[in-house]
Amino acid sequence: MNLELRKSLPFIFLVSISVSWGFYYGTNTKLNDFGNANHEWLFLTDALFTLPLLCLVSVRNKKQALAKAAAYICIAILVGSFIIPEESKFLWVYLESGRYLVLGALSW
């Protein structure tokens, strides 16, 4: 696999899950039970589990991979705060405030 494509794979994944889950949460179709099945854990699993694993696989330096994963998780939490409906947020409220702690630790 091309090295540039391999390094940008987590970003491409983040953009694709943001767009696809944004469409899922933003529309009322049979897919989401006409707006009744807008569960936050759907985006949560992609953002907090799959995305960091993809960073660890695609970046050879593990320290850089962890930093990249933490930054992408913070971006995913920010995106999720916009696309997930307010009435469906349970854990997301805590994650939204916790992302500032992670960003502070990364910048330190």
C-alpha positions as CSV (number, residue, x, y, z in Angstrom):
1,M,0.0,0.0,0.0
2,N,1.2,3.5,-0.8
3,L,2.8,5.2,2.3
4,E,0.9,8.4,1.8
5,L,-2.4,6.6,1.5
6,R,-1.6,4.5,4.5
7,K,-0.9,7.6,6.6
8,S,-4.1,9.3,5.5
9,L,-6.3,6.3,6.0
10,P,-7.5,7.3,9.5
11,F,-8.5,10.8,8.2
12,I,-10.4,9.3,5.3
13,F,-12.1,7.0,7.7
14,L,-13.0,9.9,10.0
15,V,-14.5,11.9,7.2
16,S,-16.4,8.9,5.9
17,I,-18.0,8.0,9.2
18,S,-18.8,11.6,9.9
19,V,-20.7,11.9,6.6
20,S,-22.4,8.6,6.8
21,W,-23.5,8.9,10.4
22,G,-24.4,12.5,9.9
23,F,-26.8,11.3,7.1
24,Y,-28.1,8.5,9.4
25,Y,-28.8,10.9,12.3
26,G,-30.1,13.7,10.1
27,T,-32.7,11.8,8.2
28,N,-35.9,10.0,9.2
29,T,-35.9,6.8,7.2
30,K,-36.7,3.2,7.7
31,L,-33.0,2.6,8.4
32,N,-33.2,4.4,11.7
33,D,-36.8,3.6,12.5
34,F,-37.9,7.0,11.3
35,G,-35.8,8.9,13.9
36,N,-36.6,6.6,16.8
37,A,-33.3,4.6,16.7
38,N,-30.7,7.4,16.8
39,H,-28.5,5.7,19.3
40,E,-25.2,7.4,20.1
41,W,-23.3,4.1,20.5
42,L,-23.3,3.6,16.8
43,F,-21.1,6.6,16.1
44,L,-19.3,5.9,19.4
45,T,-18.0,2.5,18.4
46,D,-16.6,3.8,15.2
47,A,-15.0,6.9,16.8
48,L,-13.6,5.4,20.0
49,F,-12.7,1.9,18.9
50,T,-12.3,1.5,15.2
51,L,-10.6,4.8,14.5
52,P,-7.8,4.4,17.2
53,L,-7.2,0.8,16.0
54,L,-6.8,2.1,12.4
55,C,-4.3,4.7,13.6
56,L,-2.2,2.1,15.4
57,V,-2.2,-0.1,12.2
58,S,-1.5,2.6,9.7
59,V,1.2,4.6,11.6
60,R,4.5,2.7,12.3
61,N,5.7,4.9,15.2
62,K,3.4,4.0,18.1
63,K,3.9,7.3,19.9
64,Q,2.8,9.2,16.9
65,A,-0.1,6.8,16.3
66,L,-1.4,7.3,19.9
67,A,-1.1,11.1,19.5
68,K,-2.9,10.9,16.1
69,A,-5.6,8.7,17.6
70,A,-6.2,11.0,20.5
71,A,-6.5,14.0,18.2
72,Y,-8.9,12.2,15.9
73,I,-11.0,11.0,18.8
74,C,-11.3,14.7,19.9
75,I,-12.3,15.7,16.4
76,A,-14.8,12.8,16.3
77,I,-16.3,13.9,19.6
78,L,-16.7,17.4,18.2
79,V,-18.3,16.1,15.1
80,G,-20.6,13.9,17.1
81,S,-21.7,16.8,19.3
82,F,-23.1,18.3,16.1
83,I,-24.6,15.3,14.3
84,I,-26.1,13.3,17.2
85,P,-29.5,14.6,18.2
86,E,-29.6,16.1,21.8
87,E,-32.3,13.7,23.0
88,S,-30.1,10.7,22.0
89,K,-27.0,11.9,24.0
90,F,-26.3,10.1,27.2
91,L,-22.6,9.4,27.4
92,W,-21.8,12.0,24.8
93,V,-22.4,14.8,27.2
94,Y,-19.5,13.6,29.3
95,L,-17.2,13.0,26.3
96,E,-17.8,16.6,25.1
97,S,-16.4,18.0,28.3
98,G,-13.6,15.5,28.5
99,R,-12.2,16.3,25.1
100,Y,-10.8,19.5,26.5
101,L,-8.7,17.6,29.0
102,V,-7.3,15.4,26.3
103,L,-6.5,18.4,24.1
104,G,-4.8,20.1,27.1
105,A,-2.7,17.0,27.7
106,L,-1.7,16.8,24.1
107,S,-0.6,20.4,23.9
108,W,1.4,20.2,27.1
